[in-house]
Amino acid sequence: MTRRLDPFFTPPEVAKALVDSLSANSPAVVLDPAAGDGALLVAAEKRWPTATFIALDIDPSHVRLLRATHPDWLVGRCDFLSPRSRASCHALRTVLGSIDLAILNPPYSARGAKTWPIVLGAEELRCGRAMAFVGTVLGVLEENAEVAALVPSSSLTSRKDAASWQAIQQLVSVEKTGDFPRGTFDRGTASTAAVRFTRPGCGVRVAPTTSRRPKSQRLAVTVRRGHTPLHTVSKARKRTGDRNHPLVHSTALVAHRVLRAGLRPSPAGALPTLRGPAVLLPRVGKPMPEKFATWGRGSVVLSDCVFGIECDSSAEMHRTLDLLLRNWRRVRNSYVGSCAPYLTVAALIGLLEELGVTASWEGAQAWRRAASIGIEAG
Ligand SMILES: C[S@@+](CC[C@H](N)C(=O)[O-])C[C@H]1O[C@@H](n2cnc3c(N)ncnc32)[C@H](O)[C@@H]1O
C-alpha cells in the first residue's frame, strides 16, 4: 500500500454521516470508485441492503481484500482517472448506465501544482485530484443520481478547483453537508468537507431543461449511419494500408472521445460517412454514456456499428452531446432488443426531435453522389 494512493480509510461514524446526508430511498446500484477497505459501502449497505454495490480501487491489495471480505459486491481493479482503465474494467462495464448513487472519499494528495483533466458538460478543465474524481464520477452516473463525497476543505476555496466547481454547479446542485477537522482520519492530515451533488431530475434542475427551444435557437443536425463492416478492414490494411480516411468503430469511443490509437484504416474505396464536428455514438451494443463521443474535425468512415450526428459548429457539437447525456434515461430507452441492444435511424431522429433538435437524415447515397461528380459531400 503506497502513501501516494492516500490509503486513509473513513471511520465508521463519518461513513454513516456521509450516507445519511443522501436522500435516496432505494438506489439500485451504489458505486465507490476508490473503495479502499470498503468503509463507505459498508455504511451504505446498512442503509440500503438490497442495492448492488460496486467497489473499485487501483491498489491490487485492496481489491483482493474487498473480494475476500465482500464476495457479494462487484469488485474491480481500476485507475478511475484513466479513461482506458475505466473502459476495460469489467465490474464497471457491467453496471454502467444503471449507477444511481456514488459515495467517495477520493485520494487528494498531489505533488506541487499538478492538475488532472476533466470534462464537465461541454467544458474541458484541469483541477485537483479529488475534484477530478468527483467530475469523473458524475460522468458515469444516471440522470437522477446522487453523490456524496469527502473533499479536502481547501478544494472549496482553491484557485486550482474554482473553475471546476463553477462548471459542476451548472450541471448539478451542490450542497456542503458537513465539516470534519484535521485528525478525523487516523493518518490523514487535512480537514475535509462532506459535499452532496444532486443530479437534475431529483427535484433540482440547474442545467437548461430539455423543453423545446424557440425555433430560431433550435439545434439543427444531420444524422449519418455507418455502413462499413469491420471484417472488411483487416483485408483493406493488407491490400492498401490506406489511412486517408480513418475508420471509427465503437471500440474507439472511450470517455467521450475518439481514441486516436483506436482508429483503423478504412477499406479501399470506402467513402467517408461523416465530417466533424460531430457526436459519435454506438448503434449496436449496450448504450453507455462514456461511449457518446465528440469528433472535432475531418472526414471519417464510420463502421456499421456507429452513428454520427454532424453539427454546424464545435459549440453545437458540445451542446448536442450535453443534451444527450443529461437525458440519459431517454437515450438508453431508445435502444431496443435485449440481447444486443441497437438503435434505429428513426429512433435516433425521434429522440433528437423530442429533445428539441431538428434532425435530418442523409444516407450513404449522398456521399456516393458527391464522389461520382468529384466533390466532397457536406
Ligand atoms: C482516501 S482512501 C479512501 C478509501 C475508502 N473509500 C474509505 O473512505 O475508507 C483512497 C483510496 O483510493 C484509492 N485510489 C488512489 N488512486 C486511485 C485511482 N486512480 N483509482 C482508483 N482508486 C484509487 C487508494 O488505493 C485508496 O484505497
The ligand as a Gaussian input file, in Angstrom:
#p B3LYP/6-31G(d) Opt

LIG

0 1
 C       -8.687000       8.065000       0.968000
 S       -8.771000       6.343000       0.552000
 C      -10.488000       6.046000       0.712000
 C      -10.891000       4.628000       0.830000
 C      -12.359000       4.372000       1.182000
 N      -13.248000       4.896000       0.144000
 C      -12.726000       4.957000       2.506000
 O      -13.404000       6.006000       2.510000
 O      -12.358000       4.422000       3.510000
 C       -8.458000       6.473000      -1.151000
 C       -8.415000       5.162000      -1.914000
 O       -8.301000       5.484000      -3.290000
 C       -7.508000       4.513000      -3.924000
 N       -7.008000       5.144000      -5.156000
 C       -5.979000       6.029000      -5.297000
 N       -5.854000       6.403000      -6.593000
 C       -6.844000       5.765000      -7.268000
 C       -7.257000       5.743000      -8.630000
 N       -6.620000       6.478000      -9.558000
 N       -8.314000       4.974000      -8.980000
 C       -8.970000       4.226000      -8.060000
 N       -8.613000       4.192000      -6.747000
 C       -7.575000       4.953000      -6.362000
 C       -6.441000       4.170000      -2.902000
 O       -5.890000       2.891000      -3.153000
 C       -7.271000       4.240000      -1.606000
 O       -7.773000       2.965000      -1.284000

